Amino acid sequence: RRGPGGPLKASMVLFALGLLVCGTAPSMEVLIVGRLLQGFGGGALIVGLYVVVGLRYPPALQPSVFASFAAAWVLPSLFGPALAAAVAGAFGWRWVFLAVVALVGLAGVLITPTLRGLSNHDDREEQARSRRLAWSVVAAIAVLALELLGSAAGALALVAVPALAVLGVAVRPLLPVGTLVLARGLPATIGTRGLLAASFFCAEAYIAFVLQDRWGLTPARAGLALTVVGVVWAGSSQVQAWLGHRVSDARAMRVSTQLVLLGTVALSAVVWWHLHPAFAVAAYAVAGAGMGFGYPRTGVAMLAASRPEDRGFNSSALTVAEALGGALALSLSGVAFSVAQRVGADPFLAAFGVAVACGVLGIVAGRGAAVPE
C-alpha cells in the first residue's frame, strides 16, 4: 500500500530487536523468542529488497543484482563461523548477537538514499491482504504440526494427514493462482523457487550429519562441505550474471532444476554404495551449482511477470514458496527419517529420497517457468 521504504525500515528494526532479545536472553525460551523476531524481520526484509530491485534496476541488470545477493549469503558463511567463535571466545556468546545490531544500523544508513521517492501505492484488496496474513500463520503452524505429529509413533502420526490438508488450503491465498498445479508462467516460476528450496535445503539438513555418522568425519571437516557448496553457489551465480540475456530465465531455471536433481540423486547413490565422502561433497556441490545458476533467475522472472501493483504480492509469494517449500521438505524428511529408523531401513536414504522427489517435481515446474501465459 505504501511502497517498500516503510516496511523495509520496519523489518530492519524488527530484526535488530530480535538480535537484542537474543543477546540479552536469560533463558533458552527467551532466546527462541528472539530468533522468532529475527525470522519476522528477515522474511519481511527479503520481500522489501526484491521490490526495490524491481523499482530501481532495469531488467538487464537484475541478474547481476541477484548474483550479488548470493555473494552476500556466501561471504558470511565463509567467515561468519570463525568470526563468531572468536567474538564468543573473547567477549562471550551474547556479543555474537549484540555486535550485529551495529551492522544493521549501517545497512539502514546505506540503503536510505535508495528508498527516497519510492512509491508502489495500491489501495485495492485491503481485506484480502488481511486474510493472507492470517493464512500465513495457519500455514506455518500446519508445517510445524506436520513434523511434530508425523514423527510420532502410533495413531498420533495419522493426525499429520489433516495438517497436510490444512497446509494445502492455507497456502493457496499466499501464492498466484495456479501455483500449486504448476501452471505455466509466473505460477510455475514461483513453484520452481519453492521446489528448488525444498530439494536443496532438505539435502543440506542431512549432509553434515551423514558425513559424521557414516564416515566418521569431525564436525569441522563435515562443515567444510557447506563451505564448498556455498562457494560453488556464488560462483555459479556470477556465471549466470555474466551470461545475462544470452541465457533466458526459462533456460536457466531448467538447467538449475536438472543440476539439483542430479546432485541429490548422486548424493543418494554415494550413501547407498558407501563411496568415499569426497563424492558426497562433490554431488552436493553439483546441486549447489544448480541453485546458483537458477535461483537468481526466479527473482528476475518474477519481476518481469509482475505489474507495479502486484510486485509486492509476487515478491512475497516467492519468499513464501521458498520458506514453506524448504520447511515442508524438512518436515517430510524428518518423518521419513523417523519411520525408516523404526522399521530398520536406512534413514538417510529415506531423507534424501524426499529431496529427490522434490527435485523431480522441480523439473516439471522448470519446464513451465518464465513462459508467458
N, C-alpha and C positions, 0 to 999 in steps of 0.2 A: 504493500500500500504506500510506503514512504520511501522506496529506494533502498539500496544496500547500506548506506552510510550509518544510519542509526542502529540497525540490527548488528552490523559488523562491530561497531564500537561496544555495544551491549554484550556481545558474545565474548569479546576480549576481557571485559570487566568480569564476566561470569567465570571465565577460565582462570583469571588471576585470583578470584575469590576462592575457587577450588584449590589452587595452589596454597593459598594462605591457610585454608582449613586443614589440608594435609600436613603442612609444615608445623602446625601448632596442635595437631590431634593428640588428645590424651589417651586414646584407645583405638583399637582396630576398627570398631564400628564408626567412629568419627572419621577415620581415615577413608573408609569406604564412601561415606557421605561426600567427602572432598573430591574423591575420584568421580563420583556421580556428577558433581558440579562441573568438573573438568570435561566430562563427556558432553554435557549440555552445551557448554561453551565451545568445545571443539567442533561438534556437529554443526552448530549454527555458523561458526567461523568459515567452514568449508563452503557452505551454500553462499554466504556473502561474497567470498572471494571469486567464486565462479561467475556470479552476476557482474562483479566488477570487470572481470576479464571480457565478458560479453559486451559491456558498455564501453570499455576503454581501448580494446585492442582489435584491429582488423582481423578477418579470418586468416589471412596469410601468416600472421604472427602467432596465432593461438597455439599451433603445435609446439612452438618453441617455449611459450609461456608454461604450458602444461608439462613440458620436459623439465623446466626449471623447478616446478613443484616436486617432481620426482627427485631431483638433486637435493631439494630441501628436506625430503624424507630420509635420504640415504646418508647425508653427512652426519646428522645426529646419531644414526645407527652405527656409524663407524667410530665416532669419537665420544659419543654420549656416555656409554657404559664406563669407559676408562675415566672420563672426567668426573662422572657421578661418584665412582669409587674413591677418587682422590678427594673430592669435596667431603664425602661422608667420613673418610678416614681422618681428615684434618679438622673438620668443623662439626661433624655429626650428620646423620642422615636427614635431619629436618631441613638443612640448608640445601639439599638437593632440590627440594620443592621451593623453598623461600627465595633462593637466588634467581630462579627463573622468572619471578614476578618482575624483576628489572628488565628482562628481555622482552616481556610482554609490553611493558611501558615503552621501550624503544621501538618495538614494532608499531605501536599506536602512533608514535610521533612520525615515523617514516611513511605510513600509509595515509595520514590525514590530508596532505595536499591532493592526493589522488581522488579522495572522496568528495572534494568540494565541487558542488554543482551537479552531482549525480542525482538523477531522479528517475524513478520507474513507477510512477504513481498509477494506481488502478483500483477503483472503488468497488469493482464487481465481486460477487460471490463471497461477501463477508461471512455469511453463515456457513457456507461450505468450508471456508478456511478454519473456522472454529471447530467444525466437526472433524476435520482432518487431524487437528491436534489431539483430539480425544481418541481417534482411531489409532494414532501413532503410539499412544500409551498402551492401548489394548494389544497392539501387535507386539510391542516389546515384552509385555507380561506373558503373552502366549508363547513366545520363543523361550523365555526362562522356564515356564511351566513344562514345556515340551521336554527340555533337557532333564529337569529335576524328576519329573514323573516317568519319562521314558527309561531312565537309568535305574529305576526302582525295580525290585523283584516282585513277582506275583501279579495279582489282579490290578494293583495300583498302576502298573505300567499301561494298562488299557486306557486310562484317563488321558494319556498323551494324545490319543487319536482325536478327541474333541478339541484339544488345544491346537492341534494342527489345522483343524477345520476353522477354528476361530481366527487363526493367523491368516488363512486364505481370505476370509471375509474382511478382516481389518485392514489388510494391506491394499485392497482394491482402490479405496479413495485416495491413497497416497501416491498412486502411480498413474501415468497416462492410460487411457482406455486401450485395452488390448495387450498390455504388458505381460499379463500372466499367461497369455496364449502365444506370446512372442510374435505379434502382428508386425508386418513389415514396416520399416521406417523407424520413427522415434521409439515406439514401444519395444521393438527388438533391440535397439541401441541401449535403452535402459536395462532390458533383460540381460544383454551381453555383459554390461558392467556388473550386475548382481551375480551372474553365474561365474564370471572370471574371479570375483572376490570369493565366492563360495568354494570353488575348486582350489585356488591357490592358498588361501588362508586356512582352509581345512588341512591341507598338507603341511603348512607351516607349523600348525599347532603340535604336530607329532614328529617332525623331522629331527629336532634336537633330542627328543625323548627316545626315539628308536635308535639313534646313533649311540646313546649311552647304554640303553638296555640290551641291544643285540651285539654291539661291537665293543662295548666297554670303554668308550671314549669319555674323557673327563668333560665336565660341563663347559669348560673354557674351549676345548677343541671342538666340541659339538656346536657351540655357539658360533664358531667360525663359519659354519655352513650358512648361517643367516647373513653374516657379513659379506660372504662371497656373492650370495644371491642379490643382496642389496646393491653391490657394485655392478653386477650384470644388469639388474633392472635399470639403474641410472644410465649405464652405457647404451642400452637398447633404446631408452627414451630419447637420448641425444641423436641416435641414428634416425629414428622416425622424424625428429625435428629437422635434421639435415636433409632428409629426403623430401620433406614438405609435401606439396601437392603433386609431386611425381608419383606418390603412392596415395591413393584415395583413402578416405576414412573407412569406407566399407572393406577395402582390401586389407588395410592394416588390422582391422578387427578380426577378419577371417584368419589371417596369419597368426594373430595373437591367440585365438581360441585353439588353433591347431597345435601351437607350441605348448600351451598349458596342458592340453590333454596328453600330448606326447610325453611331457615331463612327469606327469602324475602316473601314467601307465608305466614308464620306465622305472620310477621310484618303487612302485608296487612290485615290479619284476625283480629288482635288486633285493628287496626284502624277502621275496618268495624264495629266491635261489641263494640268499645269504652271500652275495658277492662282496667285494671289497667296499668299505664305506665311501671311498672316493667316488665310486659310481653313483652312490646315493646322492652325494653333494652335486655331482655333475648333472644328474637327472633333474634335481630340483632347480639347478641353475638354468636349465632349458625352459622350465616353467617361468622362472624369473625374467628371462629374455622375452617370453611371450607377453608377460604383464607390462614390461617396459615399452614394448612396441605398440600395443593396442590400447592400453589403459588411458593414455593421454587423449587418444582419438575419440574415446567415448564422450569425453567432455567437449571436444571440438564439434563432433557431430550433433551433440545435444544442443549446443548453442546455435548451430546452423539451422536446426529444425525448429527453433523457438521464436515466437513473436515476442515483442517487448513485454506485453502483459503476461506472457507465460514463462518468461525466463526464470523468475524466482521459483515457481512451482516445479518446473522441469529440473532446475539445479537441485532442488530439494529431493525430487524423485530419484535423481541419480545417486545422491548420498544415501537415501533410504534403501534403495536397491542394493547398494554396496554393503551397508551396515547390516541389514536384515538378511541378505544373502549369505554373508560370512557367518553371522550369528546362527542362522538356521542350519547351515552345513556343520558348524561346530557342535550344535546340539545333536544333530542326527549322528555325527561321527562318535560323539560321546555315548549315545545309546548303543550304537553298533559295537563300540569297544567293550562296553559292559556286558552286552549279550554274548559276544564272542568269548569273553573270559569265562562266563558261566557255563557255556557248552563245550569248552575245551578247544575252540578254534583259535586261529592267530588273530589277536585283537588289532594289531597294527594293519594287517591286510584288510580287516573289516573297515577300519577308519579310512584308510587310503582308498578303499572301494567307493566310499561316499564321495571323495574328491574326484575320482574318475567318472562317476555318474554325473556329477555337476559339470565336469569337463565335456562330456558328451552332449549334454543339453546346451552348453556354451557354443558348441559347433553349430547346432541348429539355430540358435539365436544369432550368431555371427553371420549366417547366410542371409538373413533378412535385415541386418543392421544398416543404418545410414542410407537405405534405399527410399527415395521419395514415395510417399503414399499416393 
